[in-house]
Amino acid sequence: MKPQEDDPSLLEVLGPGLVTGAADDDPSGIGTYSQVGAQFGYGMAWTMFFGFPLLAAIQAICARIGATTGRGIAQNLRHNYPLPLLQGAVLLLLLANVINLGADLGAMGAALALIVPGPVLAYTAAFGVLSVLLEVLLSYDRYARILKWTTLSLFAYVGVVFVVDVPLDQAIRGMLIPQFQFDKVHAMALVAVLGTTISPYLFFWQAGQEVEEQRRRHIKPLHVAPSQAGRELRRLSTDTLIGMGFSQVVALFIIIATAATLHANGVHDIESAAQAAEALRPIAGELTFALFAIGIIGTGLLAVPILAGSAAYALSEAFGWVEGLDRKPREAKAFYATIATATLGGVALNLLSIDPMRALYLAAVVNGLLAPPLMAVTMLIACNRKVMGPLAVRGWLAVAGWISTAAMTLVAGVFLFT
């Protein structure tokens, strides 16, 4: 075997995991991390260190399901589990995704209005239509390669941390020592942070993308070609760790930047996109609103197709429809119709006139509440030898996956109790 096949370069390794990690810092994530930094200062920064192993474990497991079986999560449920379990999982995913789509699209509209004054609802609808057209008419791979560069604007939050006065003792204590009170405000913040970090749509998306990755590279599922397992499992593990690590580092800097700017100056509740953007003023100056808008719109255009796409994957797998972003619209009509319906459903939610920044936070809370049952379903598939064969998840990864599921269940329970 050729050396380059045994030792692929880092660029060859990076794929679905990196794109999923970049999409994890979507407008809902930016809004939630900003709200937590403004509200609690450095006090909730520890959630990034706590959340990273939980996120990395469950996403690695989702990737492994797709790579091993050659099927997404919903399709595995359809073939191996009772119909009500499949229906419940797909319903929960659709509910979470449409709410998240509405919040993300609304934030994109509000962000554009900061630099081009105009009707936010019209901008929101335009972004919804644009997202559908891009996903239907263009290869997601192609425009994701372009849009991912807009996410570099998120590194402005990294720059803010280095130019403002950050009390290192407070920041380090906030990162390393959990600070939490058992009340409604803290419980809601915790479920929102973990909900926007460990989001249900990421589970279905990453499994589906591993299947498409196999089609693109013309390789067989690992249960059919176990000789490839060692190399492929190392690839997806590295890809996932780097992608989720990128996501969590950016999120941590957003919290610290907003704590050092907004919270430090008495802004403890973000009520508008303009307020959220002020965290970037120390580094962007007069370009503050433009830089914030680029970040929100760029990450939104990257994440909205993933939100709608993961819903389409799940529904297509559940009903046996032809699916895949590599398919032409005429080949997968129901798949693309689901993408359009979910996206436009998200646009319609903005008719409720909820403040876009508040909607981002509430969407994160919904994700946090709906994630535990979907994580449990994912773990049932991953650990089932009938489904996964000899590559069923075992050992430390299985333990980490079940701990992640239990932790999310506990957090959701604490929130509901308080």
Order of alpha helices (4+ residues) and beta strands (2+ residues): alpha-alpha-alpha-alpha-alpha-alpha-alpha-alpha-alpha-alpha-alpha-alpha-alpha-alpha-alpha-alpha-alpha-alpha-alpha-alpha-alpha
